[in-house]
Amino acid sequence: MVDFLIGLTLGVHYVIFFRQFRPFQDDLKHTGYIVATGMTLTLILIFLVMIAAVVVGQSGGVRGFFADAVARAPDYYRAFLDRFRRLWSELLPLLSGRG
């Protein structure tokens, strides 16, 4: 039964996916059809793995991953902002012609 539900969910996602993605869409023209398709398929796969983990009863790993990500996110943002400020302070004199 679980395999049927996972297969049904996957089928529904693929049908919706191929109905929504059309080459004439402005966002697809901007990012590129292959990039948008790859990102969407990756996200679909991630969500299906998470759904399968919950259905099978192995959701502890998924829950732990998100708890760890939320706990460490402020440190990553601080590190990114510090690096960005340092890079900006080095680039600003070069861009203004004073470097």
C-alpha positions in Angstrom: 0.0 0.0 0.0 2.8 2.4 0.9 4.5 1.7 -2.5 1.3 2.5 -4.3 0.9 5.8 -2.4 4.5 6.8 -3.2 4.1 5.9 -6.8 0.7 7.7 -7.0 2.3 10.8 -5.5 5.2 10.6 -7.9 2.9 10.2 -10.8 0.8 13.2 -9.8 3.9 15.4 -9.4 5.2 14.4 -12.8 1.8 15.2 -14.5 1.6 18.6 -12.8 5.2 19.3 -13.5 4.9 18.6 -17.2 1.7 20.6 -17.5 3.2 23.7 -15.8 6.5 23.9 -17.6 6.2 25.4 -21.0 9.1 26.8 -23.0 7.3 30.1 -23.6 7.2 31.1 -19.9 9.2 34.2 -19.1 10.8 32.8 -16.0 12.0 29.7 -17.9 13.4 31.9 -20.7 15.3 33.8 -18.0 16.8 30.9 -16.0 16.8 28.4 -18.7 14.6 25.3 -19.2 17.2 22.8 -18.2 18.2 24.6 -14.9 14.5 25.1 -14.0 13.7 21.5 -14.8 16.6 20.2 -12.8 15.8 22.4 -9.8 12.2 21.4 -9.8 12.9 17.7 -10.2 15.4 17.9 -7.3 12.8 19.5 -5.1 10.2 16.9 -6.0 12.7 14.2 -5.2 13.5 15.7 -1.8 9.9 16.1 -0.9 9.1 12.5 -2.0 12.0 11.2 0.1 10.7 13.2 3.1 7.1 11.9 2.5 8.4 8.3 2.2 10.4 8.7 5.4 7.2 9.8 7.3 5.1 7.0 5.7 7.7 4.3 6.6 8.2 5.7 10.1 11.8 6.9 9.6 11.1 10.6 10.0 13.5 11.0 12.9 16.4 11.7 10.5 14.4 14.3 8.6 13.3 16.0 11.8 16.9 15.9 13.1 18.2 17.5 9.9 15.8 20.4 10.1 16.4 20.9 13.8 20.1 21.0 13.2 19.7 23.4 10.2 17.6 25.8 12.2 20.1 25.7 15.1 23.1 26.4 12.9 21.5 28.9 10.5 22.4 32.0 12.5 26.1 31.0 12.5 26.0 30.5 8.8 24.3 33.9 8.2 26.8 35.7 10.4 29.7 34.1 8.6 28.2 35.0 5.2 27.6 38.6 6.3 31.1 38.9 7.7 32.6 37.6 4.5 30.4 39.8 2.4 31.3 42.9 4.4 35.0 42.1 4.1 34.7 41.5 0.3 32.7 44.7 -0.1 35.2 46.8 1.8 38.0 45.5 -0.4 36.0 46.0 -3.7 34.6 49.4 -2.9 37.9 51.3 -3.3 38.6 49.4 -6.5 35.2 50.3 -7.9 35.4 53.9 -7.0 38.9 54.3 -8.6 40.8 54.8 -5.3 42.4 51.4 -5.3 
